[in-house]
Amino acid sequence: MDFIFELVKYFGKFHPLVLHLPIGSLLMTFLLVLFSRFQKEKLDKAIRIGVDFSFAGSFMAALLGYLLSLDDAYDFNSLKFHFWAGIVTLILSFSLCVLHRIKGKENAFFGSYLLTLIALSVAGHKGGQITHGEDYLSTAELFEEPNFIIVKDSIDLYKEVVQVVFEDKCISCHNANKSKSGLRLDSYDLMMYGGERG
């Protein structure tokens, strides 16, 4: 039974790979919708294929995302917003398949498409924060004063070297939202406490 559970969690690791399929197909199909709507071109078959493929990709991404959430490295409370935004995106992408097949619902289809893209953006942003840290896409660094290195006789090796490496390379996987192997490196005390392997 442990082998099956580990295999299920392994398949969850494909979530970041698969989730790009519905993102790309939803955006590309939306361009077709805009072209069809404003250039008065009939692209119904291409749009139908696009929304159906987007729903299939959304379903796979949601399923694999759920399997990935079973991994002990993730705390469900930190995944909750991303999880529900993904479910909303899945439901809305299904509504696109239904509305596109109903005659006379072009405005409802277009409005639903806009809502789907908003939900997709929220889910993607929250997923990026889980993977890359809370300050993902933050503009704060754009307005910071540059740090100048001052040459002095001695340096605080941890603060000026080790901590910088941790922040650049390690904390994105070992933080309050995501702690692989139970190890957190976002504070000195938690780092000294260690993880599953000591």
Disulfide bonds with the S-S distance in Angstrom:
none
